[in-house]
Amino acid sequence: MSGLKIKKGDKVEVLAGKYKGKQGKVLKSFPEERRVIVEGINLVKKHSRPTQENPQGGIVTREAPIDISNIALICDSCSRSIRVGYRLDAEGSKKRVCRKCGADLD
């Protein structure tokens, strides 16, 4: 399976689910599972045991992975959710481009 068109650091918008319409930055991606972790999206509560770093233990709120099909990349130049295309530059390397305005995303 090929890699994802969305990378770490990209600004994305949620298309479906409880957080629909919210925007955030991609913190981590899992290409083999086709999931990403987005800042402030898909928050879950996790019970943690007492450790040396956290002797109290307790309940921690953190982001859970969200499926890649439920998010869309946001273009910096046209400020809309977009699909990603590819174009070869002068050196022959692939660059990600916006399908709506044609601007480079990298």
C-alpha positions in Angstrom: 0.0 0.0 0.0 1.3 3.5 -0.9 2.0 6.3 1.6 -0.4 8.9 2.7 -1.1 12.2 1.0 -1.3 13.9 4.4 1.9 14.4 6.4 2.9 15.4 9.9 2.5 19.2 10.3 -0.3 19.6 7.8 -3.5 21.5 8.7 -6.6 19.4 8.2 -10.4 19.6 8.7 -12.6 16.7 10.0 -15.2 15.7 7.5 -17.3 13.2 9.5 -18.1 12.2 13.1 -18.3 14.0 16.4 -15.6 16.5 15.5 -17.0 17.4 12.0 -15.9 20.9 10.9 -13.1 21.2 13.4 -9.6 21.9 12.2 -6.2 20.9 13.6 -2.6 20.0 12.9 -1.4 16.5 12.2 0.8 15.4 15.1 1.6 11.8 13.9 0.7 9.6 11.0 0.4 5.8 10.7 0.6 5.0 6.9 0.3 1.3 7.3 -2.9 1.7 9.3 -4.1 4.7 7.2 -4.7 6.7 10.4 -3.4 10.0 11.8 -3.4 11.8 15.1 -4.8 15.4 14.9 -4.2 18.0 17.6 -7.4 18.5 19.7 -9.5 16.0 17.7 -10.9 12.6 18.8 -10.1 13.1 22.5 -10.4 10.0 24.7 -9.9 9.4 28.4 -7.2 6.9 29.4 -6.8 5.4 32.8 -3.1 5.4 33.8 -1.4 3.4 36.6 0.8 5.2 39.1 4.4 5.3 37.8 7.6 7.1 38.9 6.9 10.0 36.5 3.2 10.2 37.6 3.0 8.8 41.1 -0.7 9.8 41.5 -1.9 7.9 38.4 -5.4 8.9 37.3 -7.4 9.7 34.2 -5.5 11.4 31.3 -7.2 13.0 28.2 -5.3 12.5 24.9 -5.8 12.3 21.2 -6.7 9.0 19.5 -6.0 8.1 15.9 -8.6 9.1 13.3 -9.1 7.4 9.9 -7.6 9.2 6.9 -10.9 9.0 5.0 -12.6 11.3 7.6 -10.2 14.2 7.2 -9.3 16.6 4.3 -6.2 18.8 3.9 -6.5 22.6 4.0 -4.7 24.6 1.4 -2.8 27.6 2.8 -3.4 29.8 -0.3 -7.1 29.2 -1.0 -8.0 28.3 2.7 -10.4 25.5 1.7 -10.4 21.8 2.2 -8.9 20.2 -0.8 -7.8 17.0 -2.5 -4.1 16.5 -3.1 -2.5 16.1 -6.5 1.1 15.5 -7.6 3.3 17.3 -10.1 6.9 16.8 -11.1 9.2 19.8 -10.7 12.2 20.7 -12.8 14.6 18.3 -11.0 12.1 15.4 -11.5 11.0 15.1 -7.9 7.3 14.8 -6.9 5.6 17.8 -5.3 2.2 17.9 -3.6 -0.2 20.4 -5.2 -3.7 21.8 -4.5 -6.2 20.4 -7.0 -8.4 23.6 -6.7 -5.8 26.4 -7.1 -2.7 24.6 -8.2 -0.4 25.9 -5.4 2.5 23.8 -4.0 1.8 22.3 -0.6 5.4 21.4 0.3 
